[in-house]
Amino acid sequence: MTDAELIAAADAIASRAYAPYSRYPVGAAVLAADGTVFTGANVENASYGLSVCAERVAIFTAAAAGRRRLRAVAVVTGSSQPAAPCGACRQVMAEFGVQTVYLAGPRGPYRERRFADMLPQAFTAEALR
């Protein structure tokens, strides 16, 4: 799976976002260690705190399918510039070992980020030992 293919999967699922309040559709695709790709779109709720980001939808779908190690996440937003995942999504990415994050908007080039640079000193299971 190439980075462009992972971004394309995230872009394709963004159209399925349920974003009636923010009107900010987001699509995410995660690449599991075994090469399987899982996708998700953001799902909003009138009680805003119950909304779920696309990144977590995709990661939780992978986890529910038994994938515990993830290599990369691609995020496509509706904004003109690529936007980074929120802190909650970054913490979930840390839990599953994401190494690379691709950020893209609907047009233009994408940005590739090392996950360790996005969440330095992440809280992980090691802290609980």
Accessible surface in RSA format (square Angstrom, percent):
REM  Atomic radii and reference values for relative SASA: ProtOr
REM  Chains: A
REM  Algorithm: Lee & Richards
REM  Probe-radius: 1.40
REM  Slices: 20
REM RES _ NUM      All-atoms   Total-Side   Main-Chain    Non-polar    All polar
REM                ABS   REL    ABS   REL    ABS   REL    ABS   REL    ABS   REL
RES MET A   1   117.11  60.6  42.39  28.1  74.72 177.9  45.89  39.0  71.22  94.4
RES THR A   2    75.73  53.9  67.79  68.7   7.94  18.9  73.36  98.5   2.37   3.6
RES ASP A   3    44.59  31.2  36.27  36.1   8.33  19.7   6.52  15.3  38.07  38.0
RES ALA A   4    61.52  56.6  55.12  85.1   6.40  14.6  57.25  80.6   4.27  11.3
RES GLU A   5    91.01  52.2  84.70  64.1   6.30  15.0  34.23  66.2  56.78  46.4
RES LEU A   6     1.76   1.0   1.76   1.3   0.00   0.0   1.76   1.2   0.00   0.0
RES ILE A   7    22.94  13.1  22.94  17.1   0.00   0.0  22.94  16.5   0.00   0.0
RES ALA A   8    58.67  53.9  48.91  75.5   9.77  22.2  54.54  76.8   4.14  11.0
RES ALA A   9    27.57  25.4  17.43  26.9  10.14  23.1  25.79  36.3   1.78   4.7
RES ALA A  10     0.00   0.0   0.00   0.0   0.00   0.0   0.00   0.0   0.00   0.0
RES ASP A  11    76.47  53.6  69.56  69.2   6.91  16.3   7.77  18.3  68.70  68.5
RES ALA A  12    71.81  66.0  50.48  77.9  21.32  48.5  62.84  88.5   8.97  23.8
RES ILE A  13    25.00  14.2  23.68  17.6   1.32   3.2  24.92  17.9   0.08   0.2
RES ALA A  14    12.63  11.6  11.88  18.3   0.75   1.7  12.13  17.1   0.50   1.3
RES SER A  15   101.51  85.8  60.10  80.2  41.42  95.4  56.29 119.9  45.22  63.4
RES ARG A  16   184.23  77.4 156.87  80.0  27.36  65.1  49.84  68.1 134.39  81.4
RES ALA A  17    22.35  20.5   0.76   1.2  21.59  49.1   0.76   1.1  21.59  57.2
RES TYR A  18   117.43  54.8 114.48  65.1   2.95   7.7  84.22  63.3  33.21  40.9
RES ALA A  19    15.36  14.1   4.59   7.1  10.77  24.5   6.06   8.5   9.30  24.6
RES PRO A  20    47.48  34.6  32.99  30.1  14.49  52.7  38.42  31.7   9.06  56.3
RES TYR A  21   102.08  47.7  69.01  39.3  33.07  86.0  50.10  37.6  51.98  64.1
RES SER A  22    63.88  54.0  32.44  43.3  31.45  72.4  42.25  90.0  21.63  30.3
RES ARG A  23   186.15  78.2 160.26  81.7  25.89  61.6  67.34  92.0 118.81  72.0
RES TYR A  24    78.75  36.8  78.55  44.7   0.20   0.5  72.73  54.7   6.02   7.4
RES PRO A  25    53.10  38.7  52.65  48.0   0.45   1.6  52.65  43.5   0.45   2.8
RES VAL A  26    13.84   9.1  13.84  12.5   0.00   0.0  13.84  12.0   0.00   0.0
RES GLY A  27     0.00   0.0   0.00   N/A   0.00   0.0   0.00   0.0   0.00   0.0
RES ALA A  28     0.00   0.0   0.00   0.0   0.00   0.0   0.00   0.0   0.00   0.0
RES ALA A  29     0.00   0.0   0.00   0.0   0.00   0.0   0.00   0.0   0.00   0.0
RES VAL A  30     0.00   0.0   0.00   0.0   0.00   0.0   0.00   0.0   0.00   0.0
RES LEU A  31    14.72   8.2  14.72  10.5   0.00   0.0  14.72  10.3   0.00   0.0
RES ALA A  32     0.61   0.6   0.61   0.9   0.00   0.0   0.61   0.9   0.00   0.0
RES ALA A  33    51.33  47.2  38.16  58.9  13.17  30.0  38.39  54.1  12.94  34.3
RES ASP A  34    91.62  64.2  50.60  50.4  41.02  97.0  48.08 113.2  43.54  43.4
RES GLY A  35    35.18  43.4   0.00   N/A  35.18  43.4  19.89  54.6  15.29  34.2
RES THR A  36    46.50  33.1  38.51  39.0   7.99  19.0  32.45  43.6  14.05  21.2
RES VAL A  37    42.16  27.7  17.67  16.0  24.49  59.0  17.67  15.4  24.49  66.4
RES PHE A  38    25.75  12.9  22.12  13.7   3.63   9.4  25.75  15.6   0.00   0.0
RES THR A  39    48.87  34.8  35.11  35.6  13.77  32.8  15.17  20.4  33.70  51.0
RES GLY A  40     3.84   4.7   0.00   N/A   3.84   4.7   3.84  10.5   0.00   0.0
RES ALA A  41    10.22   9.4   6.37   9.8   3.85   8.8   6.37   9.0   3.85  10.2
RES ASN A  42    13.21   9.1  13.21  12.8   0.00   0.0   6.40  15.4   6.82   6.6
RES VAL A  43    72.80  47.9  71.78  65.0   1.02   2.5  71.80  62.4   1.00   2.7
RES GLU A  44    20.23  11.6  16.47  12.5   3.76   9.0   9.90  19.1  10.33   8.4
RES ASN A  45    60.68  41.8  57.90  56.0   2.77   6.7   5.02  12.1  55.66  53.8
RES ALA A  46    75.02  69.0  52.68  81.3  22.34  50.8  54.00  76.0  21.02  55.7
RES SER A  47    62.84  53.1  52.62  70.2  10.22  23.5  33.31  70.9  29.53  41.4
RES TYR A  48   154.02  71.9 141.49  80.5  12.54  32.6 103.87  78.1  50.16  61.8
RES GLY A  49    76.97  94.9   0.00   N/A  76.97  94.9  43.77 120.1  33.20  74.4
RES LEU A  50   121.85  67.9 104.66  74.9  17.20  43.2 108.04  75.9  13.81  37.2
RES SER A  51    34.37  29.0  22.80  30.4  11.56  26.6  20.95  44.6  13.42  18.8
RES VAL A  52    50.50  33.2  48.48  43.9   2.02   4.9  49.69  43.2   0.82   2.2
RES CYS A  53    38.01  28.7  34.46  38.4   3.54   8.3   5.60  14.2  32.40  34.9
RES ALA A  54     0.18   0.2   0.00   0.0   0.18   0.4   0.00   0.0   0.18   0.5
RES GLU A  55     9.35   5.4   9.35   7.1   0.00   0.0   0.00   0.0   9.35   7.6
RES ARG A  56    47.16  19.8  47.16  24.0   0.00   0.0   1.57   2.1  45.59  27.6
RES VAL A  57    39.04  25.7  35.65  32.3   3.39   8.2  38.47  33.4   0.56   1.5
RES ALA A  58     0.00   0.0   0.00   0.0   0.00   0.0   0.00   0.0   0.00   0.0
RES ILE A  59     0.25   0.1   0.04   0.0   0.21   0.5   0.04   0.0   0.21   0.6
RES PHE A  60    98.11  49.1  93.97  58.2   4.14  10.8  94.77  57.5   3.33   9.5
RES THR A  61    60.92  43.3  55.25  56.0   5.67  13.5  43.73  58.7  17.19  26.0
RES ALA A  62     0.14   0.1   0.14   0.2   0.00   0.0   0.14   0.2   0.00   0.0
RES ALA A  63    20.32  18.7  16.74  25.8   3.59   8.2  17.14  24.1   3.18   8.4
RES ALA A  64    95.91  88.2  50.37  77.7  45.54 103.6  64.00  90.1  31.91  84.5
RES ALA A  65    49.88  45.9  21.49  33.2  28.39  64.6  34.70  48.9  15.18  40.2
RES GLY A  66    46.99  57.9   0.00   N/A  46.99  57.9  25.35  69.6  21.64  48.5
RES ARG A  67    68.93  28.9  66.25  33.8   2.68   6.4  19.95  27.3  48.98  29.7
RES ARG A  68   139.07  58.4 132.75  67.7   6.32  15.0  59.86  81.8  79.21  48.0
RES ARG A  69   138.90  58.3 135.58  69.1   3.32   7.9  61.01  83.4  77.89  47.2
RES LEU A  70     4.73   2.6   0.45   0.3   4.28  10.8   0.88   0.6   3.85  10.4
RES ARG A  71   106.22  44.6 104.55  53.3   1.67   4.0  41.63  56.9  64.59  39.1
RES ALA A  72     6.60   6.1   6.60  10.2   0.00   0.0   6.60   9.3   0.00   0.0
RES VAL A  73     0.00   0.0   0.00   0.0   0.00   0.0   0.00   0.0   0.00   0.0
RES ALA A  74     0.00   0.0   0.00   0.0   0.00   0.0   0.00   0.0   0.00   0.0
RES VAL A  75     1.88   1.2   1.33   1.2   0.55   1.3   1.33   1.2   0.55   1.5
RES VAL A  76     4.70   3.1   4.70   4.3   0.00   0.0   4.70   4.1   0.00   0.0
RES THR A  77     5.81   4.1   3.02   3.1   2.79   6.7   4.58   6.2   1.23   1.9
RES GLY A  78    41.71  51.4   0.00   N/A  41.71  51.4  16.63  45.6  25.08  56.2
RES SER A  79    34.40  29.1  25.98  34.7   8.42  19.4  34.11  72.6   0.28   0.4
RES SER A  80    74.59  63.0  58.60  78.2  15.99  36.8  33.04  70.4  41.55  58.2
RES GLN A  81   109.97  61.5 107.96  78.9   2.01   4.8  47.36 100.8  62.61  47.5
RES PRO A  82    16.91  12.3   7.13   6.5   9.78  35.6   7.13   5.9   9.78  60.8
RES ALA A  83    33.13  30.5  26.86  41.4   6.27  14.3  32.07  45.2   1.06   2.8
RES ALA A  84    54.56  50.2  26.61  41.1  27.95  63.6  26.87  37.8  27.69  73.4
RES PRO A  85     4.62   3.4   0.00   0.0   4.62  16.8   1.98   1.6   2.64  16.4
RES CYS A  86    57.97  43.8  42.05  46.9  15.92  37.4  47.22 119.6  10.75  11.6
RES GLY A  87    48.94  60.4   0.00   N/A  48.94  60.4  32.86  90.2  16.09  36.0
RES ALA A  88    52.53  48.3  37.27  57.5  15.26  34.7  45.39  63.9   7.14  18.9
RES CYS A  89     0.06   0.0   0.06   0.1   0.00   0.0   0.00   0.0   0.06   0.1
RES ARG A  90    53.37  22.4  53.37  27.2   0.00   0.0   4.92   6.7  48.45  29.4
RES GLN A  91    62.84  35.1  62.73  45.8   0.11   0.3  44.41  94.5  18.43  14.0
RES VAL A  92    26.32  17.3  24.56  22.2   1.77   4.3  26.32  22.9   0.00   0.0
RES MET A  93     0.00   0.0   0.00   0.0   0.00   0.0   0.00   0.0   0.00   0.0
RES ALA A  94    14.82  13.6   1.60   2.5  13.22  30.1   4.67   6.6  10.15  26.9
RES GLU A  95   100.85  57.9  82.37  62.3  18.48  44.0  25.07  48.5  75.78  61.9
RES PHE A  96    28.54  14.3  28.54  17.7   0.00   0.0  28.54  17.3   0.00   0.0
RES GLY A  97    17.07  21.1   0.00   N/A  17.07  21.1  13.54  37.1   3.54   7.9
RES VAL A  98     6.98   4.6   0.00   0.0   6.98  16.8   0.00   0.0   6.98  18.9
RES GLN A  99   122.51  68.5 112.72  82.4   9.78  23.3  33.31  70.9  89.20  67.7
RES THR A 100    29.31  20.8  29.31  29.7   0.00   0.0   4.09   5.5  25.22  38.1
RES VAL A 101     0.00   0.0   0.00   0.0   0.00   0.0   0.00   0.0   0.00   0.0
RES TYR A 102    27.47  12.8  27.47  15.6   0.00   0.0   1.72   1.3  25.75  31.7
RES LEU A 103     6.72   3.7   6.72   4.8   0.00   0.0   6.72   4.7   0.00   0.0
RES ALA A 104     4.35   4.0   4.08   6.3   0.27   0.6   4.08   5.7   0.27   0.7
RES GLY A 105     8.46  10.4   0.00   N/A   8.46  10.4   0.00   0.0   8.46  18.9
RES PRO A 106    64.44  47.0  33.13  30.2  31.31 113.8  35.56  29.4  28.87 179.4
RES ARG A 107   164.88  69.2 151.36  77.2  13.52  32.2  83.30 113.8  81.58  49.4
RES GLY A 108    60.98  75.2   0.00   N/A  60.98  75.2  28.61  78.5  32.37  72.5
RES PRO A 109   118.71  86.5 103.40  94.3  15.31  55.6 113.86  94.0   4.84  30.1
RES TYR A 110    85.93  40.1  67.38  38.3  18.54  48.2  47.65  35.8  38.27  47.2
RES ARG A 111    93.22  39.1  89.26  45.5   3.96   9.4  20.76  28.4  72.46  43.9
RES GLU A 112   100.03  57.4  79.47  60.1  20.56  49.0  20.88  40.4  79.14  64.6
RES ARG A 113    99.69  41.9  97.34  49.6   2.35   5.6  24.47  33.4  75.22  45.6
RES ARG A 114   151.21  63.5 145.51  74.2   5.70  13.6  67.89  92.8  83.32  50.5
RES PHE A 115    12.43   6.2  12.43   7.7   0.00   0.0  12.43   7.5   0.00   0.0
RES ALA A 116    55.37  50.9  44.21  68.2  11.15  25.4  48.50  68.3   6.87  18.2
RES ASP A 117    93.42  65.4  66.60  66.3  26.82  63.4  26.63  62.7  66.78  66.6
RES MET A 118    20.66  10.7   9.99   6.6  10.67  25.4  14.20  12.1   6.47   8.6
RES LEU A 119    44.18  24.6  40.74  29.1   3.43   8.6  40.75  28.6   3.43   9.2
RES PRO A 120    92.43  67.4  77.57  70.7  14.86  54.0  81.82  67.6  10.61  66.0
RES GLN A 121   184.21 103.0 139.58 102.0  44.64 106.3  56.89 121.1 127.33  96.6
RES ALA A 122    31.57  29.0   9.88  15.2  21.69  49.3  11.79  16.6  19.78  52.4
RES PHE A 123   117.11  58.6 109.73  68.0   7.38  19.2 113.81  69.0   3.30   9.5
RES THR A 124    47.02  33.4  44.30  44.9   2.72   6.5  36.45  49.0  10.57  16.0
RES ALA A 125    48.09  44.2  42.52  65.6   5.57  12.7  44.34  62.4   3.75   9.9
RES GLU A 126   121.50  69.8 109.91  83.2  11.59  27.6  53.56 103.6  67.94  55.5
RES ALA A 127    64.49  59.3  25.42  39.2  39.07  88.9  38.31  54.0  26.18  69.3
RES LEU A 128   138.96  77.4 103.15  73.8  35.81  90.0 108.23  76.0  30.74  82.7
RES ARG A 129   199.35  83.7 132.76  67.7  66.59 158.5  92.61 126.6 106.75  64.7
END  Absolute sums over single chains surface
CHAIN  1 A     7018.2       5436.9       1581.3       3965.5       3052.7
END  Absolute sums over all chains
TOTAL          7018.2       5436.9       1581.3       3965.5       3052.7
